[in-house]
Amino acid sequence: MRLNGNMATEVAKGAFLPALKYGASSPTRCEIAKTSTDKGWDAKQLNQVRDHFAKVRASLQQKASKGTRSSRRRCRQVLQRLSGRERRFQRWLNHSISASIIREAKQLHAMVAIEDLTGIRDRINQQPRNTTERRRSNSWAFYQLRQFLEYKGIKEGVEVVAVPPAYTSQTCHCCLHIGLRTEKKFKCGHCGWIGDADLNGAINIALLGQSVTLPGGSWLACEIAGGLQKASPF
């Protein structure tokens, strides 16, 4: 059976509008972010822009290695400008995503639960991946997106909590059994639920976020005030 949009919305209205961060382990098929209201940001445009910057950068570096002193200087200057353009694009995109999430959370009178991706690059770099996938995931600013969500949340009066992401992509949100994720599709062998894998993960983040508000549940969350701290493990 498939999940309809109403079920995802009900989770958000209960307390939380979670954001599922960019799929670092498989950036070619994942979304940058996903909410439990089924709103997502596709990584296709992001990957196209970053791949373009990477190709131009590689070409300039090759020219600089073989050119004269003056040509090497010009290439370095262009590389610096290119780096600035890439950072500004990334910053603009993170601002856009975080503003949209906080705005929707405020409209729903909801909190925002996000994944704590502390140490994510160390973990995903241990997985076998090609050069393109490794470059894409290592160059994305996870921490910056989290910072934007937090400061915008403070400004708009929306509470933001970070929860451990362990098994949120592998667990069925309906029956809490481990299911099978194949790229963008999730299938639960226990209850039969089939649907978008990122939406399933976002709802699991919401369920974890709800537990933070329960007595004794605060240990699941990362401290926001006074600096970011790593979440306690399960």
Sequence and secondary structure as in RCSB ss.txt:
>XXXX:A:sequence
MRLNGNMATEVAKGAFLPALKYGASSPTRCEIAKTSTDKGWDAKQLNQVRDHFAKVRASLQQKASKGTRSSRRRC
RQVLQRLSGRERRFQRWLNHSISASIIREAKQLHAMVAIEDLTGIRDRINQQPRNTTERRRSNSWAFYQLRQFLE
YKGIKEGVEVVAVPPAYTSQTCHCCLHIGLRTEKKFKCGHCGWIGDADLNGAINIALLGQSVTLPGGSWLACEIA
GGLQKASPF
>XXXX:A:secstr
 B  HHHHHHHHHHTB  EE   TT TTTSEEEEETTS EEESHHHHHHHHHHHHHHHHHHHHHHHS HHHHHHH
HHHHHHHHHHHHHHHHHHHHHHHHHHHHHHHHTT BEEEE  TTHHHHHTTS   HHHHHHHHTS HHHHHHHHH
HHHHHHT  EEEE  TTTTTB TTT  B EEETTEEE TTT  EEEHHHHHHHHHHHHHHHHTSTT GGGS   T
TS       
